[in-house]
């Protein structure tokens, strides 16, 4: 299902006035049942918890940054490798620029560069982990400009210049994440130069959350963190819906020690739900979409406020900050053509056709799965974590098809097509950036991963 993301510069009130707001009924379509289960409560809470946990990890006060880094730009100037552990399922194709926003005391004004010679996107996410605005190749044809990100209920100011574009955030807590395509290590200086063109014009002093997130396996900490976040973001209609339907499970905006106040049977239910839900989510968010030739494709609503709580929670665990399908599609493979789990003791090949429907670029990455389901790059001596249409020394066939060799030992030929595997189990993720209609419509699919002889 195609869904056009509103472009930056239009807020929800403007869309309502234009009669285009029906898509924003969002999670209303997935409102909790009259008698929600504890698992329902966990799926609702987990994305908010992960948003807060990763924000705390990235921006909370520390010995190096005693005032914290909320409302401050941070740049990752190198490509992610096996040591990148801050966010699950990193990519090796782009550098990132990031800012954790606290809009509770007012808007943030930022200059975004124009980038027309490569793919780039600036995505903004609310505290539920839904993307709500983009600037970049797809939405603004690479044009940047000055943007004012405003908090809920902000009514504007007469001294705002006409050239400033306004983006209305649905929540006080938000995340700005920019991706800039890099064509290998030699291209890093150019990409880093683009990062330096981001400029934070003005930002209020932050009032960040006070409760430190530890682990979602601890329902007491999870509820404390989520209840604080809900209180900070009451403007979003989901907060009141959750307060009305999930209060019996301790989801009560602004209330601390809610877990301890629950009856014993409900505390026991929370412990079971946390374990059961996390186990179910480890299969990855693509498992809740469609599967063809051993590749799982995500549900249509991924990355948007139309997603169900369970989809949103699974994305938060196995692909936090995933973009919407119009921006990127992620396909995951854990099994070969026979249905056997991918295992580093075997050798495989994937024949990628020459007509991959990705208008920006495509890449194939290899990961190992942690016990909690999060995916990270597998260490290898070649320091090669992905291959794509921009990879140097990639051997193509006459029809532009590419045979990727997925194995532990270096092949005798086509070494440029070799994706090294770890000794044990692994997973593959194929990224299509700016997918075209055959992929969006489901008429184009990847072939199966075949076992081969090294």
C-alpha positions as CSV (number, residue, x, y, z in Angstrom):
1,X,0.0,0.0,0.0
2,X,1.4,3.3,-1.0
3,X,1.3,6.2,1.5
4,X,2.7,9.6,0.7
5,X,4.6,11.0,3.6
6,X,3.7,14.7,4.2
7,X,6.7,16.9,3.2
8,X,8.5,19.0,5.7
9,X,7.0,22.4,6.0
10,X,3.4,21.2,6.6
11,X,2.2,20.5,10.1
12,X,-0.8,18.5,11.0
13,X,-3.1,21.4,11.5
14,X,-2.3,22.6,8.0
15,X,-3.0,19.1,6.6
16,X,-6.3,19.0,8.5
17,X,-7.3,22.3,6.9
18,X,-6.4,20.9,3.5
19,X,-8.5,17.8,4.1
20,X,-5.5,15.5,4.1
21,X,-5.4,14.4,7.7
22,X,-7.2,11.0,7.4
23,X,-3.8,9.2,7.3
24,X,-3.0,10.6,10.7
25,X,-5.7,8.5,12.5
26,X,-2.6,6.3,12.9
27,X,-2.5,4.1,15.8
28,X,-6.1,5.0,16.4
29,X,-6.8,2.1,14.0
30,X,-4.8,-0.1,16.4
31,X,-6.3,1.1,19.7
32,X,-6.0,-1.4,22.5
33,X,-8.9,-3.8,23.0
34,X,-11.5,-3.2,25.7
35,X,-9.6,-5.6,28.0
36,X,-6.0,-5.4,27.0
37,X,-3.6,-8.1,28.1
38,X,-0.2,-7.5,29.8
39,X,1.4,-8.4,26.5
40,X,-0.6,-5.5,24.9
41,X,0.8,-3.2,27.6
42,X,4.3,-4.4,27.0
43,X,4.1,-3.9,23.2
44,X,2.8,-0.3,23.8
45,X,5.5,0.5,26.3
46,X,8.6,-1.0,24.7
47,X,9.2,1.5,21.8
48,X,8.8,4.4,24.2
49,X,11.3,2.7,26.6
50,X,13.8,2.1,23.8
51,X,13.5,5.7,22.6
52,X,14.3,6.8,26.1
53,X,17.0,4.2,26.7
54,X,18.9,5.1,23.5
55,X,18.4,8.8,24.2
56,X,19.9,8.4,27.6
57,X,22.8,6.5,26.2
58,X,23.5,9.2,23.6
59,X,22.6,12.4,25.3
60,X,22.4,12.1,29.1
61,X,24.9,13.8,31.4
62,X,28.2,12.0,31.6
63,X,31.8,12.6,32.7
64,X,32.6,13.9,29.3
65,X,29.4,15.9,28.8
66,X,28.3,16.9,32.3
67,X,25.4,19.0,30.9
68,X,24.3,16.3,28.6
69,X,23.8,16.4,24.8
70,X,20.1,17.0,24.4
71,X,19.4,19.7,21.8
72,X,23.0,19.4,20.5
73,X,24.1,17.9,17.2
74,X,26.3,14.8,17.3
75,X,28.1,13.4,14.2
76,X,29.3,9.9,13.6
77,X,32.1,10.7,11.1
78,X,33.1,7.1,10.4
79,X,31.3,4.1,8.9
80,X,29.8,1.7,11.3
81,X,31.7,-1.5,12.0
82,X,31.5,-4.5,14.4
83,X,32.2,-2.1,17.3
84,X,29.0,-0.1,16.6
85,X,26.6,-1.1,19.4
86,X,24.5,1.9,20.2
87,X,21.6,1.1,17.8
88,X,20.6,-2.3,16.5
89,X,21.1,-3.2,12.8
90,X,23.5,-0.4,11.8
91,X,24.3,0.2,8.2
92,X,27.7,0.5,6.6
93,X,26.5,2.7,3.8
94,X,26.0,6.1,5.5
95,X,27.4,8.4,8.1
96,X,24.9,9.7,10.7
97,X,24.2,13.1,12.2
98,X,21.9,12.9,15.2
99,X,20.2,15.1,17.7
100,X,17.9,14.2,20.6
101,X,15.3,16.9,20.9
102,X,13.7,18.2,24.0
103,X,11.1,20.8,22.9
104,X,9.4,21.3,26.2
105,X,10.7,24.8,26.5
106,X,10.3,25.8,22.9
107,X,11.3,25.2,19.3
108,X,14.7,24.3,17.8
109,X,16.0,26.1,14.7
110,X,18.5,24.3,12.5
111,X,20.1,24.8,9.1
112,X,20.1,21.7,6.9
113,X,22.5,21.6,3.9
114,X,21.4,21.0,0.3
115,X,22.8,17.7,-1.0
116,X,22.1,16.9,-4.6
117,X,25.0,14.7,-5.6
118,X,24.2,11.7,-3.3
119,X,21.4,10.2,-1.3
120,X,20.6,11.8,2.0
121,X,17.7,12.0,4.4
122,X,16.9,13.8,7.6
123,X,14.2,11.9,9.4
124,X,12.4,13.2,12.5
125,X,10.8,10.7,14.9
126,X,8.4,11.2,17.8
127,X,8.8,9.5,21.2
128,X,6.7,6.5,19.9
129,X,9.5,6.0,17.3
130,X,7.2,7.0,14.4
131,X,8.7,9.1,11.5
132,X,6.7,12.3,11.1
133,X,8.8,14.4,8.7
134,X,11.6,14.2,6.2
135,X,14.0,16.5,4.5
136,X,16.2,15.0,1.7
137,X,16.5,13.3,-1.7
138,X,13.0,12.0,-1.9
139,X,10.9,14.7,-0.2
140,X,12.7,18.0,-1.1
141,X,14.8,16.8,-4.0
142,X,17.9,17.3,-1.9
143,X,17.2,20.9,-1.1
144,X,18.0,22.0,2.5
145,X,17.2,25.2,4.2
146,X,16.4,26.6,7.7
147,X,13.9,24.5,9.7
148,X,12.1,25.3,12.9
149,X,11.0,22.2,14.7
150,X,8.2,23.2,17.1
151,X,6.6,21.5,20.1
152,X,3.0,20.5,20.3
153,X,0.6,23.4,20.7
154,X,3.1,26.0,19.5
155,X,1.3,28.8,17.8
156,X,4.2,30.6,16.1
157,X,5.8,34.0,16.4
158,X,5.6,37.1,14.2
159,X,9.3,37.4,14.0
160,X,9.8,34.1,12.2
161,X,11.3,34.7,8.7
162,X,9.2,33.7,5.7
163,X,12.1,31.6,4.5
164,X,12.1,29.4,7.6
165,X,10.2,26.1,7.1
166,X,8.2,24.9,10.1
167,X,8.0,21.2,11.2
168,X,5.4,20.5,13.9
169,X,6.5,17.7,16.3
170,X,3.6,15.7,17.8
171,X,5.7,15.2,21.0
172,X,8.1,17.2,23.1
173,X,10.7,14.4,22.9
174,X,11.9,13.8,19.4
175,X,14.8,12.4,17.4
176,X,16.5,14.0,14.4
177,X,18.6,11.5,12.4
178,X,20.4,12.3,9.2
179,X,21.8,9.7,6.9
180,X,24.4,10.7,4.2
181,X,25.6,8.2,1.6
182,X,29.3,7.4,1.5
183,X,31.0,5.6,-1.3
184,X,33.7,3.9,0.8
185,X,36.4,5.2,3.0
186,X,37.9,7.5,0.4
187,X,34.6,9.4,0.2
188,X,34.4,10.1,3.9
189,X,36.0,13.5,3.8
190,X,33.3,14.7,1.4
191,X,30.5,13.2,3.5
192,X,32.0,14.7,6.7
193,X,32.1,18.1,5.0
194,X,28.4,17.8,4.5
195,X,27.9,17.0,8.1
196,X,29.7,20.2,9.1
197,X,27.2,22.2,7.1
198,X,24.5,21.3,9.6
199,X,24.1,24.3,11.9
200,X,22.1,24.5,15.1
201,X,20.9,28.1,15.0
202,X,19.1,28.2,18.3
203,X,17.8,25.7,20.9
204,X,16.3,26.1,24.4
205,X,17.9,24.6,27.4
206,X,16.7,21.1,27.7
207,X,14.7,19.5,30.6
208,X,15.6,15.9,29.9
209,X,14.0,12.9,31.6
210,X,15.1,12.0,35.1
211,X,14.6,8.3,35.2
212,X,17.5,6.2,34.0
213,X,16.4,3.3,31.7
214,X,18.1,0.0,32.5
215,X,16.4,-3.0,30.9
216,X,13.0,-3.7,29.6
217,X,13.2,-7.1,31.2
218,X,12.6,-5.2,34.5
219,X,8.9,-4.2,34.4
220,X,9.4,-1.8,37.4
221,X,12.0,0.2,35.5
222,X,10.1,0.0,32.2
223,X,6.9,1.4,33.8
224,X,8.8,4.2,35.6
225,X,10.5,5.3,32.4
226,X,7.4,5.0,30.3
227,X,5.2,6.8,32.8
228,X,7.6,9.7,32.9
229,X,7.8,9.8,29.1
230,X,4.0,9.8,28.8
231,X,3.7,12.7,31.2
232,X,6.3,14.7,29.2
233,X,4.3,14.0,26.0
234,X,0.7,14.3,27.0
235,X,-0.2,16.3,23.9
236,X,-0.2,13.1,21.8
237,X,-3.6,11.5,21.8
238,X,-2.1,8.1,22.4
239,X,-1.2,9.1,26.0
240,X,-4.8,9.6,27.1
241,X,-5.9,6.4,25.3
242,X,-3.2,4.5,27.1
243,X,-4.1,6.0,30.4
244,X,-7.7,5.0,29.9
245,X,-7.1,1.4,28.8
246,X,-3.7,0.3,30.2
247,X,-3.9,1.8,33.7
248,X,-4.8,-1.6,35.2
249,X,-1.4,-2.7,34.1
250,X,0.4,0.3,35.7
251,X,0.6,2.5,32.6
252,X,-0.2,5.8,34.4
253,X,1.4,9.0,33.1
254,X,3.5,10.7,35.7
255,X,3.1,7.9,38.3
256,X,6.3,6.4,39.7
257,X,6.6,3.0,41.5
258,X,3.5,1.9,39.6
259,X,4.8,-1.7,39.4
260,X,5.0,-2.0,43.1
261,X,1.4,-0.8,43.5
262,X,0.0,-3.6,41.3
263,X,-1.5,-6.7,42.8
264,X,0.8,-9.7,43.0
265,X,-0.9,-11.6,40.1
266,X,-0.4,-8.6,37.8
267,X,3.3,-8.2,38.8
268,X,3.7,-11.9,37.9
269,X,1.9,-11.3,34.6
270,X,4.3,-8.5,33.8
271,X,7.4,-10.7,34.3
272,X,5.9,-13.4,32.0
273,X,4.8,-10.8,29.4
274,X,8.2,-9.2,29.3
275,X,9.9,-12.6,28.7
276,X,7.3,-13.8,26.2
277,X,7.1,-10.6,24.2
278,X,10.8,-10.1,23.9
279,X,11.2,-13.7,22.7
280,X,8.5,-13.3,20.1
281,X,10.0,-10.0,18.9
282,X,13.5,-11.5,18.3
283,X,12.4,-12.9,14.9
284,X,12.5,-9.4,13.7
285,X,10.0,-6.9,12.3
286,X,10.1,-8.4,8.8
287,X,8.6,-11.6,10.2
288,X,5.4,-9.7,10.6
289,X,5.2,-8.9,6.9
290,X,5.4,-11.3,3.9
291,X,8.0,-14.0,3.2
292,X,9.1,-15.0,-0.3
293,X,12.1,-17.2,-1.2
294,X,13.3,-17.2,2.4
295,X,13.3,-13.3,2.5
296,X,11.0,-11.6,4.9
297,X,9.7,-8.1,3.9
298,X,8.3,-5.6,6.4
299,X,4.6,-4.8,6.9
300,X,3.4,-1.8,4.9
301,X,3.0,0.4,8.0
302,X,6.6,0.1,9.2
303,X,8.1,3.3,10.6
304,X,4.8,5.2,10.6
305,X,2.1,6.0,13.1
306,X,-0.1,3.5,11.3
307,X,1.9,0.6,12.7
308,X,0.4,-1.7,15.3
309,X,2.0,-1.6,18.8
310,X,3.5,-5.0,18.2
311,X,5.1,-4.0,14.9
312,X,6.4,-0.8,16.4
313,X,7.9,-2.7,19.4
314,X,9.5,-5.3,17.2
315,X,11.1,-2.6,15.0
316,X,12.4,-0.9,18.2
317,X,14.1,-4.1,19.2
318,X,15.5,-5.3,15.8
319,X,15.7,-2.2,13.6
320,X,15.2,1.0,15.7
321,X,14.8,4.2,13.6
322,X,13.7,2.2,10.5
323,X,12.4,4.4,7.8
324,X,9.1,4.1,6.1
325,X,8.8,2.0,3.0
326,X,8.7,4.9,0.6
327,X,12.2,5.8,1.8
328,X,13.7,2.4,2.3
329,X,12.7,-1.2,2.4
330,X,14.6,-3.8,4.5
331,X,14.4,-7.5,3.7
332,X,15.8,-10.1,6.1
333,X,17.0,-13.6,5.5
334,X,17.8,-16.2,8.2
335,X,17.4,-19.4,6.1
336,X,18.7,-20.8,2.9
337,X,16.7,-22.2,0.0
338,X,16.1,-25.5,1.8
339,X,14.8,-23.8,4.9
340,X,17.9,-24.5,7.0
341,X,19.3,-21.7,9.2
342,X,22.2,-19.7,7.8
343,X,25.4,-21.0,9.5
344,X,29.0,-19.9,9.0
345,X,30.2,-23.5,8.7
346,X,28.5,-23.6,5.3
347,X,29.0,-21.6,2.1
348,X,26.2,-19.8,0.2
349,X,25.7,-17.7,-2.8
350,X,23.0,-15.1,-3.7
351,X,22.5,-14.1,-7.4
352,X,21.2,-10.6,-7.4
353,X,19.5,-9.6,-10.6
354,X,20.6,-6.6,-12.5
355,X,17.3,-4.8,-12.2
356,X,17.2,-4.2,-8.5
357,X,14.3,-1.6,-8.0
358,X,16.2,0.9,-5.8
359,X,16.5,4.4,-7.2
360,X,19.2,5.5,-4.7
361,X,21.2,2.4,-3.9
362,X,21.1,-1.2,-2.6
363,X,23.3,-3.1,-0.1
364,X,23.5,-6.5,1.5
365,X,24.7,-6.6,5.1
366,X,25.6,-9.5,7.3
367,X,24.9,-9.6,11.1
368,X,25.1,-11.8,14.1
369,X,22.2,-11.8,16.5
370,X,22.7,-11.1,20.2
371,X,20.7,-13.2,22.7
372,X,18.2,-10.4,23.1
373,X,17.5,-10.4,19.3
374,X,19.5,-7.2,18.4
375,X,21.6,-7.5,15.3
376,X,25.2,-6.2,15.0
377,X,28.0,-6.6,12.4
378,X,30.1,-9.7,12.5
379,X,33.8,-9.0,13.1
380,X,36.1,-10.2,10.2
381,X,39.7,-9.6,9.2
382,X,38.7,-8.0,5.9
383,X,36.5,-5.4,7.8
384,X,33.9,-6.0,5.1
385,X,30.4,-5.8,6.6
386,X,28.3,-5.2,3.5
387,X,28.3,-5.2,-0.3
388,X,26.3,-3.1,-2.7
389,X,25.9,-1.6,-6.1
390,X,28.6,0.9,-5.2
391,X,31.2,-1.5,-3.9
392,X,34.6,-1.4,-5.7
393,X,35.9,-4.5,-7.5
394,X,32.4,-6.0,-7.6
395,X,32.3,-8.5,-10.5
396,X,29.1,-8.2,-12.6
397,X,27.8,-10.5,-15.3
398,X,26.9,-9.4,-18.8
399,X,23.3,-8.8,-17.7
400,X,24.5,-6.7,-14.7
401,X,23.6,-9.5,-12.3
402,X,25.9,-10.0,-9.3
403,X,26.8,-13.3,-7.5
404,X,27.5,-12.6,-3.9
405,X,29.7,-15.3,-2.3
406,X,28.7,-15.7,1.4
407,X,31.3,-17.9,3.1
408,X,33.9,-18.1,5.8
409,X,37.0,-18.7,3.6
410,X,38.2,-16.4,0.9
411,X,37.1,-17.6,-2.6
412,X,39.6,-18.4,-5.3
413,X,38.0,-15.9,-7.7
414,X,35.6,-13.0,-7.5
415,X,37.1,-11.9,-4.2
416,X,35.4,-8.5,-4.6
417,X,32.0,-10.3,-4.3
418,X,32.9,-12.1,-1.0
419,X,30.9,-11.3,2.1
420,X,32.8,-13.0,5.0
421,X,30.7,-15.0,7.5
422,X,31.3,-15.7,11.2
423,X,31.8,-19.2,12.6
424,X,28.2,-19.5,13.8
425,X,24.7,-18.4,12.8
426,X,24.1,-15.2,11.0
427,X,21.4,-13.1,9.3
428,X,21.4,-11.1,6.1
429,X,19.6,-7.8,5.6
430,X,19.1,-6.4,2.1
431,X,18.4,-2.6,1.9
432,X,16.6,-0.9,-1.0
433,X,16.9,2.9,-0.7
434,X,14.2,4.8,-2.5
435,X,12.4,1.6,-3.7
436,X,10.5,1.9,-7.0
437,X,7.0,0.6,-7.7
438,X,7.8,-3.1,-8.5
439,X,9.2,-3.5,-5.0
440,X,6.5,-1.5,-3.3
441,X,3.8,-3.4,-5.1
442,X,5.4,-6.8,-4.3
443,X,5.9,-7.8,-7.9
444,X,9.8,-7.9,-7.6
445,X,11.4,-10.2,-5.0
446,X,14.9,-11.4,-4.2
447,X,15.9,-15.0,-5.1
448,X,16.7,-17.5,-2.4
449,X,20.1,-17.8,-0.8
450,X,21.6,-21.1,-2.2
451,X,24.1,-23.4,-0.4
452,X,27.2,-23.8,-2.5
453,X,30.7,-25.3,-2.5
454,X,33.5,-22.9,-1.5
